[in-house]
Amino acid sequence: MKSTSQSSFFSTGDQEWFVGTDAARGPWQADACHAGPVTGLLARALEGLLSDKRLTRLTAVFMRPIPMTGFRIEANVSKSGRTLSVATADLQDEQGRTCATASSIHLATSDLGQMPTTETAGPRLEEAAPDKFPVSEINHDLPTFADAVDVAYPPGESSDPGPTTIWMRTPPLLPDEVPSPFQRLCPLADCANGLSRNAELTEVTFMNPDITIASHRDPASDWLAATATSFWERNSAGLASAMLFDESGSVGLVLQPLVLSRVQPQATR
């Protein structure tokens, strides 16, 4: 499949200050990043602290829009043990305000040989057909994340609202740097609420104030898939979840609590 992806989501001159490219822009505000690539950078910072263990769970909380103009991430180890380590990260804008936080669990790994497992087979990439990104409505007219990723749908799937399975290939987080397997999961994982939306953005907005990604196996392919479902309630609460796959089968799960808001019709004169 031909790639239309841009070179990277972010640029950095010093590995401390990260500036969003067009590929990192979200649909809600022209000056704010999509949370998926940002989550990938949070994972990168946390993994850098504990390279001897495998990142298995990350929860990120988004407190305010992440500025395209730049931000920094400070990460610290909260607990370091032989089997389990815990770390936290704080993402700050130019004024030093916290825009997002993250916590992570890192586990030691070992080879146990043959092991009974419940391997869930996923969709087949060779059967998928390229098409447009599911969410086409945005609140501005600038290029976004949706323009920078490649997507393909398995037979019977489409960009229409409702539970959806999709394949996605994304740019790297940074130029000339290969993202880790967990980092590559993050942009797709944060799309679960949009992939499985129950109505279009012109009717209801569905922002996720946080995201939790748990991975039981490192993905081993550039193309990754999600089978996503959303549950919307009249009390303005929602929940999106997805199983994540590489070309060999399941690799993890994502969970996104949602804040729903009905779009008010424009007044006419």
C-alpha positions as CSV (number, residue, x, y, z in Angstrom):
1,M,0.0,0.0,0.0
2,K,1.3,3.4,-0.9
3,S,2.1,5.7,2.0
4,T,0.9,9.3,2.2
5,S,2.4,9.9,5.7
6,Q,4.5,12.9,6.6
7,S,8.0,12.5,7.9
8,S,7.2,12.8,11.6
9,F,4.7,14.1,14.2
10,F,7.1,16.3,16.0
11,S,10.4,18.1,15.6
12,T,13.0,18.9,18.3
13,G,16.3,20.7,18.5
14,D,17.4,19.5,21.9
15,Q,15.4,16.4,22.7
16,E,13.7,18.4,25.4
17,W,11.4,20.8,23.6
18,F,8.9,19.3,21.1
19,V,7.1,21.2,18.4
20,G,4.1,19.7,16.5
21,T,4.1,19.3,12.7
22,D,1.0,19.4,10.7
23,A,0.7,15.7,11.2
24,A,0.3,16.2,15.0
25,R,-2.6,18.7,14.7
26,G,-5.9,17.6,16.2
27,P,-9.4,18.1,14.9
28,W,-10.7,20.3,17.7
29,Q,-8.4,23.3,17.6
30,A,-6.0,24.5,15.0
31,D,-3.3,25.2,17.6
32,A,-3.6,22.0,19.6
33,C,-2.1,18.6,19.1
34,H,-3.9,15.3,18.6
35,A,-3.5,13.3,21.8
36,G,-2.4,10.1,20.1
37,P,1.1,11.3,19.1
38,V,1.4,13.2,22.4
39,T,0.8,9.9,24.2
40,G,3.5,8.3,22.2
41,L,6.0,11.0,23.4
42,L,4.9,10.4,27.0
43,A,5.6,6.7,26.5
44,R,9.0,7.6,25.0
45,A,9.9,9.6,28.1
46,L,8.8,6.9,30.5
47,E,10.5,4.1,28.6
48,G,13.7,6.1,28.6
49,L,13.8,5.9,32.4
50,L,13.4,2.1,32.6
51,S,15.0,0.5,29.6
52,D,15.6,-2.7,31.5
53,K,11.9,-3.4,31.7
54,R,9.0,-3.6,29.4
55,L,6.3,-0.8,29.4
56,T,3.0,-2.7,29.8
57,R,0.5,-0.1,30.9
58,L,0.2,3.6,30.4
59,T,-2.5,6.0,31.5
60,A,-2.4,9.6,30.3
61,V,-4.7,12.4,31.6
62,F,-5.2,15.5,29.4
63,M,-5.9,18.6,31.5
64,R,-5.7,21.3,28.8
65,P,-5.0,21.4,25.0
66,I,-1.4,20.4,24.1
67,P,0.1,23.4,22.2
68,M,1.4,22.8,18.7
69,T,4.0,25.6,19.4
70,G,5.8,23.3,21.8
71,F,6.0,21.6,25.2
72,R,8.5,19.7,27.4
73,I,8.1,16.4,29.3
74,E,9.6,15.7,32.7
75,A,9.6,12.0,33.8
76,N,10.5,10.4,37.1
77,V,10.7,6.9,38.5
78,S,8.3,6.5,41.5
79,K,9.2,2.9,42.4
80,S,12.0,0.7,41.1
81,G,11.9,-3.0,41.9
82,R,13.3,-6.2,40.5
83,T,10.0,-7.2,38.9
84,L,7.9,-4.1,38.9
85,S,8.7,-0.4,38.4
86,V,6.4,2.6,38.3
87,A,7.0,6.0,36.6
88,T,5.2,9.3,36.1
89,A,5.5,12.1,33.6
90,D,4.4,15.7,33.5
91,L,3.9,17.6,30.2
92,Q,4.3,21.4,30.4
93,D,3.7,24.2,28.0
94,E,6.0,27.3,27.6
95,Q,4.5,29.0,30.7
96,G,5.2,25.9,32.8
97,R,1.6,24.9,33.1
98,T,0.8,21.2,33.2
99,C,-1.2,20.1,30.2
100,A,-1.0,16.4,30.6
101,T,0.3,13.8,33.1
102,A,1.0,10.1,32.7
103,S,1.7,7.1,34.9
104,S,3.2,3.8,33.7
105,I,3.9,0.3,34.9
106,H,7.1,-1.5,33.7
107,L,7.6,-5.2,34.2
108,A,10.7,-7.4,33.9
109,T,10.6,-10.1,31.3
110,S,12.0,-13.6,31.0
111,D,11.7,-16.5,28.6
112,L,9.3,-19.2,30.0
113,G,9.4,-21.4,26.9
114,Q,6.1,-22.8,25.6
115,M,3.2,-21.2,27.4
116,P,-0.6,-21.7,27.1
117,T,-2.0,-18.5,25.7
118,T,-5.3,-17.0,24.4
119,E,-4.1,-15.6,21.1
120,T,-6.9,-13.6,19.4
121,A,-6.6,-13.6,15.6
122,G,-7.1,-10.2,14.1
123,P,-8.2,-8.9,10.7
124,R,-6.0,-9.7,7.7
125,L,-4.1,-6.7,6.2
126,E,-3.9,-8.3,2.8
127,E,-7.7,-8.2,2.6
128,A,-8.0,-4.6,3.6
129,A,-8.7,-1.7,1.1
130,P,-7.3,1.8,1.5
131,D,-9.8,4.5,2.1
132,K,-10.3,7.9,3.9
133,F,-9.8,8.5,7.7
134,P,-13.2,7.9,9.5
135,V,-13.6,11.4,10.9
136,S,-13.7,14.0,8.2
137,E,-15.3,16.9,10.0
138,I,-12.9,19.3,11.8
139,N,-13.2,22.6,13.5
140,H,-10.6,24.4,11.3
141,D,-9.2,24.3,7.8
142,L,-5.6,23.3,8.4
143,P,-3.9,19.9,7.8
144,T,-4.3,17.4,10.7
145,F,-3.4,13.9,11.9
146,A,-6.0,12.5,9.6
147,D,-4.1,13.8,6.5
148,A,-0.8,12.2,7.7
149,V,-1.8,8.6,8.4
150,D,-2.6,5.7,6.0
151,V,-5.8,3.7,6.7
152,A,-7.3,0.6,5.2
153,Y,-10.6,-1.2,6.0
154,P,-11.2,-5.0,6.2
155,P,-14.1,-6.3,4.0
156,G,-17.5,-5.1,5.3
157,E,-16.0,-2.2,7.3
158,S,-16.3,1.5,6.4
159,S,-15.8,5.0,7.7
160,D,-19.5,5.2,8.8
161,P,-20.4,5.7,12.5
162,G,-20.6,2.6,14.7
163,P,-18.2,-0.2,15.8
164,T,-15.3,-0.3,13.4
165,T,-12.2,-2.3,12.6
166,I,-9.5,-0.4,10.8
167,W,-5.8,-0.7,9.9
168,M,-3.5,2.3,10.3
169,R,0.1,3.2,9.6
170,T,1.5,6.4,11.1
171,P,4.6,8.5,10.8
172,P,7.3,8.2,13.5
173,L,7.2,10.5,16.5
174,L,10.5,12.2,15.6
175,P,12.6,12.5,12.4
176,D,15.4,9.8,12.1
177,E,14.2,7.9,15.2
178,V,12.5,4.6,15.1
179,P,9.6,4.5,17.7
180,S,9.4,1.6,20.1
181,P,6.6,-0.9,19.7
182,F,4.5,0.7,22.5
183,Q,5.1,4.2,21.1
184,R,3.7,3.0,17.7
185,L,0.5,1.8,19.4
186,C,-0.3,5.2,20.9
187,P,-1.5,7.2,17.8
188,L,-3.9,4.4,16.8
189,A,-5.1,3.7,20.3
190,D,-6.2,7.3,20.8
191,C,-8.3,7.1,17.7
192,A,-10.7,4.5,19.2
193,N,-13.3,7.1,20.2
194,G,-13.4,8.5,16.6
195,L,-13.3,5.1,14.9
196,S,-16.3,3.9,16.8
197,R,-18.2,7.1,17.2
198,N,-22.0,6.7,17.3
199,A,-22.7,10.0,15.4
200,E,-20.7,12.5,13.5
201,L,-18.9,15.5,15.0
202,T,-21.6,17.8,13.5
203,E,-24.0,16.2,15.9
204,V,-22.0,15.2,19.0
205,T,-18.5,15.8,20.2
206,F,-16.7,13.0,22.0
207,M,-13.5,14.1,23.7
208,N,-11.5,11.7,25.9
209,P,-10.0,13.4,29.0
210,D,-7.7,10.3,29.5
211,I,-6.6,7.1,27.9
212,T,-5.3,3.8,29.2
213,I,-3.3,1.5,27.0
214,A,-2.2,-2.0,28.1
215,S,-0.1,-4.3,26.0
216,H,0.6,-8.0,26.5
217,R,2.8,-8.3,23.4
218,D,5.0,-6.0,21.5
219,P,3.6,-5.3,18.0
220,A,6.0,-6.4,15.3
221,S,4.6,-4.7,12.2
222,D,4.2,-1.1,10.9
223,W,0.5,-1.6,10.1
224,L,-1.5,-1.9,13.2
225,A,-5.3,-2.5,13.6
226,A,-8.0,-1.7,16.1
227,T,-11.5,-3.2,16.6
228,A,-13.3,-0.3,18.4
229,T,-16.6,0.1,20.1
230,S,-18.2,3.2,21.9
231,F,-20.9,3.3,24.5
232,W,-22.7,6.7,24.8
233,E,-25.1,7.6,27.6
234,R,-27.7,10.4,27.8
235,N,-25.9,11.7,31.0
236,S,-23.1,12.9,28.7
237,A,-20.7,10.1,29.7
238,G,-19.3,7.7,27.3
239,L,-16.7,4.9,27.0
240,A,-14.6,3.8,24.0
241,S,-12.6,0.6,24.0
242,A,-10.6,-1.3,21.4
243,M,-8.6,-4.4,21.0
244,L,-5.3,-3.7,19.2
245,F,-3.6,-6.0,16.7
246,D,-0.5,-6.4,14.6
247,E,-0.4,-8.6,11.5
248,S,0.1,-11.7,13.8
249,G,-2.8,-11.2,16.2
250,S,-3.7,-9.3,19.4
251,V,-1.2,-7.1,21.2
252,G,-3.3,-5.1,23.7
253,L,-6.3,-3.1,24.7
254,V,-7.2,0.6,25.0
255,L,-9.9,2.3,27.2
256,Q,-11.1,5.9,26.8
257,P,-13.7,7.6,29.1
258,L,-15.6,10.2,27.0
259,V,-17.2,13.5,27.7
260,L,-20.1,13.9,25.2
261,S,-21.6,17.2,24.1
262,R,-24.4,17.7,21.7
263,V,-23.6,20.3,19.0
264,Q,-26.1,23.2,19.1
265,P,-27.4,24.2,15.7
266,Q,-26.2,27.5,14.4
267,A,-28.7,30.3,14.8
268,T,-30.0,31.7,11.5
269,R,-31.3,35.2,10.7
